[in-house]
């Protein structure tokens, strides 16, 4: 299945297995899961939501600290 991942100004198309979630993609890209929000069609989605072929997701880095 093909998913478009947008992170910052970069966009890439990746192939993932059927039933993959944003968490699977974040791990595949070797990113820290707790450091990103995931948006689909400008709306936040849970990292465990199953994606469908052709989805486009945006990864937004979360700033945290004290």
N, C-alpha and C positions, 0 to 999 in steps of 0.2 A: 504494500500500500504506500502511496506517495503522500508525504506531508511537507508543507512549506513552513520553515522555521525562520522567524524574523527576530533578530537580536541586535538592538541598536540600529545601525544603518545597514547591517548585513542581512542578506536573505539567502537561504539555501534550501534546496529540495533534498529531502532524505527519504530513503526507503526503510520502512519498518514493517514488522509482522502485524498481521490482522489482530485486532484486540489490544494494540499498544496504547499506552497512556502518555500524557505529558511527562510524568515521572520517568518512564522508560526512555524517552527522548533526552531528557535532562541528563540522565545517567550515561546514555550513549555518547553525549557530547562532553562527558567528563566535567560537568558543572556541579556545583553544590546545590542540592535540591531545596534547601531552606533559604537560598539567596535569591529566588526568583518568584515572581507572580506570572501566571500564565493567562493570556487573553485569547479568546477566539471571537472574531467578529466584534471586537471592542468591549467584550464582556468577560470578566474573570471566570475561570472555570477551575474546578478542583484538579489537583495533580493526578488523581486516580480515575478521572473520567475517561472512558474509552473514546478514542478518536476514530474518525471515518476517513476513507480514502478521499484525498483532495482537500482535506482540512488545511487551513493556514493558522498557525498559532504564533503569538508574539510573546517573547520572554522579556520581562521587565525586571531588571536588577533592583532588589530591595536594599535600601540603605538602612542600617540599624547601628545602634551603639548608644553610648551614653555621654 
